[in-house]
Amino acid sequence: MQTEAFARPDDLRILAAHAGLSLTPEHLAELADAWRYIAPMLARIPRDRPYADEAAHAFVPATFVAAGKGMAR
């Protein structure tokens, strides 16, 4: 994905379509205006870490269950 300061309307339309959104021209213009804030945030997301490093994959809920008590439902 490009992280340019300005996004082309066609690129945004494609991204929206992949997300299942059908944007009106007004919403597309608003998204294009907001892109200057979105692009730097996307650039800061680390992409060089293994999938297994995700904290949710290392969390074992049973570790936090009090002795003799079952897990809350």
C-alpha positions in Angstrom: 0.0 0.0 0.0 1.2 3.5 -0.8 1.6 6.0 2.0 1.8 9.1 -0.1 0.5 12.4 1.3 -2.2 12.5 -1.4 -4.2 9.5 -2.6 -5.8 9.2 -6.0 -9.6 8.9 -6.0 -9.4 5.6 -7.9 -7.1 4.1 -5.3 -9.4 5.1 -2.5 -12.4 3.8 -4.4 -10.6 0.4 -4.7 -9.7 0.4 -1.0 -13.3 1.2 -0.1 -14.6 -1.6 -2.4 -12.2 -4.1 -0.8 -13.7 -3.1 2.6 -17.2 -3.6 1.3 -18.0 0.2 1.2 -19.8 2.0 -1.6 -18.8 5.7 -1.0 -20.7 8.7 -2.3 -18.6 11.3 -4.1 -18.9 13.5 -0.9 -17.6 10.7 1.3 -14.8 9.9 -1.2 -13.8 13.6 -1.1 -13.8 13.5 2.7 -11.6 10.4 2.7 -9.2 11.9 0.2 -8.9 15.0 2.5 -8.3 12.8 5.5 -5.6 10.7 3.7 -2.9 13.1 4.8 -3.5 11.9 8.3 -4.1 8.3 7.5 -1.0 7.7 5.4 1.5 8.6 8.2 -0.3 6.3 10.6 -0.2 3.4 8.1 3.5 4.0 7.6 4.1 3.6 11.4 2.6 0.1 11.5 5.4 -2.4 11.9 5.3 -5.0 9.2 8.6 -6.9 9.8 7.4 -8.9 12.8 6.3 -12.6 12.6 2.6 -13.3 12.9 3.3 -15.4 16.0 4.5 -12.2 17.8 0.9 -11.0 18.1 0.1 -10.8 21.8 -3.2 -12.6 21.3 -1.4 -15.7 20.1 0.7 -15.8 23.3 -2.0 -15.1 25.8 -3.1 -18.2 27.9 -6.3 -17.3 29.8 -6.0 -20.3 32.1 -2.8 -18.7 33.6 -5.0 -16.1 35.2 -7.7 -18.3 36.6 -7.8 -18.4 40.4 -7.0 -21.8 41.9 -10.1 -24.0 42.3 -12.3 -21.7 40.2 -13.4 -22.1 36.6 -13.2 -19.5 33.9 -15.9 -16.9 33.8 -18.4 -17.2 31.1 
